[in-house]
Amino acid sequence: MVELRIAKKVKEALENGQPVVALESTVIAHGLPYPHNVETAKLLEDICAENGVVPATIGVLKGEIIVGMTQEEINEMLNDEPLKIGTREIPYVVAMKKSAATTVSATMRIAKMAGIDVFATGGIGGVHVGDWDVSQDITEMAKTDLVVVSAGCKSILDVKKTVEFMETFQILVLGYRTDKFPIFYEGLSSFTLEHVVQQPDEVAKIYLTKKELGIEGAVLVANPIPQEYAIEESEVQKYIEQALKECEEKGITGKQVTPYILSRVAELSNYKTLRANIELLKNNVRLACQIAKEIVNLKVQG
């Protein structure tokens, strides 16, 4: 029988009604270069602890799904050439005893299986430019009840189609103190959001109301990067275009496109985008912690 291995601190927090925030492992394995990935993983967990929240980094180590990975387990996963997986690949890596880093969709599904309500990530996947390529993140958000805190989507995607797909799949998007959809480390796009919230408790109320009504799907909290760390879209676009051209020349497709572009853009920008990436992750985790605590408070109040 396949079971999750939930770390003791995470299990106890969930049993005692304490706030928990899920964190993905793809950011560590495929989103940031070494040693920034390992350092950032610890930093994000420290932010949770400082805010009175239990962090639960999720990943797969030699076929075992772990909710609340230790630093040693993260290092072991990184040394085992982990695959990058969405929800559909979970059975494969478990059955074949492989190690894997979970993307937004896989992290969401596992977090929900563990009983976690809130998940903090960097940016969600969406609709790619060019050939038909739509991330599993969209379909997972359409059916899994969870609060997902994200700095929108990366501008290497087709932002307009991504926003439209989320509407079609009935994914509730809440702009956190903004009515514009964020585009990762570039700040805000020109696409208007219909629903805006100002405080974490508003997100908690909306999420719990949604669950009470039996309406499935995630609540996506679109949380822009702090303005002082945002990078001009025109500057980033120049780097992205060069990276996309290189992808075409090298035959890089599918799941390998995003990590290659992020890594290459970091190099071309003299790692300015890397610094921005880390800052937006920290910003999202802080907000996720506040929302998780508000959800716990509302549940206690009944």
N, C-alpha and C positions, 0 to 999 in steps of 0.2 A: 504493500500500500504506500502510495506517494504522500508524503507529508511535508509541510514547511518546517524548517528549523527556525523557530523564533527565539532570538536571544533572550536570556533570562530577564534583563532589565526592561526589554520591550514588552515581554509577556506580562510581567508584573504591573507595568504601567497601564496596559490595556485592561487587565483584570481589576485594577484599582480605580479605573476611570480617570487616569492622568493623561495629559496631552502628549501625543506622539506625532512626529512629522516624518514621513517617508522621504528618502533621498535615493536618487538613481545612481547606478554605477557606470553607465556609459560615459557620463561626464569625466569620470576618473580614467576609464580605460581608453576612450576614443575621442573625447572632447577637448582635453587639455594635454599638452606635452609633459613628459617627465622632466624635473621633479615637481612641477607646479600642480600636477594632478593629485599626487599623494598629499602634498601640503594643503591643497584646497579641500580635499575630502575631510581632513582633520579639522580644518578651520570651520567648515560648515557644521560639523558635529559639535564643535566648541560653542558656536553661536546658539545652537539649540539648547545646550546645557546652561549657558548663561541666561537664557530666557525661561528657564524652568520647564523645558520640554525635552522629552526623550527622543533622540534621533534614531532612525531605523534605515540604515543604508542597505539596499536590496541588491542581491546578485546571485549568481549560480556558481558554485564551486564543485567541480568534478561531479556534476549531476545533482548536487544537493542545493535546493532553494533555501537561501538564508535571508532572514529578515532581521537586520541588525548586525551587520558584518563587523568583526573586529578589525583593527589595523593589520594584524597578522593575516587574517583571511583575505583582506583586500590585496595585500602584497602577493599572497599565494595565487589569487585569481589573476593578477596582472602578469605573473611569471608563467602562467599556463596558457598563454596566447588565447585569451578569451574571445569568443565570438560576440558579435553585436546582435542582440535579438529583440524582436518585438513579441507580442503575445503569441502569434501563431507558431513561433519556434520553441516555445517553452517545453512542449512534450519531447521534441527532438533532443535538446541538450540534456534533459533529465534522463531520458531512456538510454542515451548514448554516453552518459557519464562525462559530459563535457563541461568546461567552465565557460561562463558567459556573463557579459555586462548587459544589464537591462536598460532598454530605451524607455521613453515615456509610457508607451502602451503596456509593455511587460511589467514595468514597475507599478503602474496603476492596478493591473489585474492582481498582482501578488499582494500589494498593499491592501486591497479590498478583501482578498481571501484571508488576510491576517486580522482584519477588523480595524484598519487604520482609516481615518477620515480625510487626512490632509497630506498632500504631496507637493514638495517644492522642487522645481526644475529650473533650467535656464530658459530655453525656448522650445516650443512644441514643434513637431513636424507638421507638414501640410502638403499643399499641392506644389509640385516642382514645375519650373519653367520648361517648356519644350515638350518632349515626349511624355506620354501619359505615365505619371508616377505620383501616387498619392500615399502618404504615410499612414501606417496602421494607427497612429496616434488619434487620427480623426474618428475612425470607427470605434476605437476603444472608449474615447470620451463620450461617444453617442450612447453607450450602454452601461458604463460603469459609474456607480455613484461615488463621487470623490470630489473634494475641492483640489483643484490643480492651480498652483501659483506659478506664473510664468511671465517672462518679459516679452509676451507675444510670440511671434515666429521670426525666424531668421530672414533677412531681406534677400537671401539667395533663392527664396521660394517665390511663387506667384502669390503675393500677399492678397490681392483682390479675390482670387479664386479660393484661397484658403479661408478667408472670412466668409465668403458665400457658401462654401461647403459646410462650415460649422452651423450656419443658419439652416441649411437644408437638413442636416442631421440633428437638428434641435439641441445643439450644444449651447447652453446659456453662458454668454460671455459678459463679464462684469468689468468695466474699466475702473481701475482703482485710482480715484482722484483724477481721471482723465476721460474725455469722450473720444479720444483717438486711439486706434489700435496700435500697440507698440511693435516696433521691429528690432528687437534684440538690442545690440549695443549702439544702434543708430538713433535711438530715441523713439519718436512718434511718426507714424505714417499719416497719410491724408485720409485714411478710411475711418469714417465716423462710427462710434459705438452707440447703440440705443440706450444702454443701461449703465449707469455710473453709481459707484458706492464711495462713501467717504471714510468709513470706519470698518475695522475688522469684525465688529459685532453684527454689522449689516450683512456681511458675507455669511456669517454663521447662521443668522436667522433665515436667510434665503435658502441655504443648503438644507437645513433641517425641515423647512417648510416643503421643499421639493421632495424630500424623502417621505414626509407624512402624506403627501398627495399621491405617492406611488409613481411619480414621474421619473423614469430612469435617466441616467446620464450624468456627466460631470458638470460642475460649475467651474468654469475657467476664469480665474482672476488675472486680468491683464495688467501687470504691474510694471510701469516703465522704469528703465534704468535711471538712477539719479542724474539730473541734467549735467552736473559737472564732469561726469564720466562718459557722456554720449559723444559719439564721433559722427562727423558730417556724413550724410548719406552719399554725397558725390565722391568723397574720398574713399569710402569703403567700396563703392560700386566699381571704381577703377581697379581695385585689387581683385574683386570678385570676378570681373570680366576676364582678367588674365588667368585666374585660377580655373574658371570654366573652360577656357580655351585649352588649357593644359589637360584638363579631364578628357576632353574630346580627343586630343592628340594621343593621350596615353591609354585610351579605351577604358577609363574609370567610369563605372556605372552603378546604379542601385544604391545600396546602403553605404558604399565606400565614398560616394560623392561628397556628402556633408563633412565627414571628418577630414577628407583631403582638402576641401576648400577652406575650412576653418583653420587648419594647420598652415596652409599656404598664405592665407590672408594675414595671419599672425606674423609670419616671416616678412611679408611685403610691407606691413605697417610698422615694422620695427617693434613688434609685440605690443603696440598700443591697444589692439583689439583683444589681446590676451588679458591685459589688465582690466579692460572694460568688462570682459566676460566674467572674470572673477568677482568684480564689484556687483554686477547684476545678480549673480548667484547669491551673494551675501544678502543683498537687498530682498530677494525673493524668500530666502529662508527666514529672515527676520519677520516678514509679514506673515508667512505661513505659521510661524510660532504663535503670533498674536491671534490668528484665526483659530488655530487648534485649541488655544486656551478658552476662547469665547465659546466654542462648540461644547467643550466640557462644562463650562459654567451654565449654559442654557440647558444642557441635559440634566444637570443637578437640580435646576429650578423646576424642571418638568414642563 
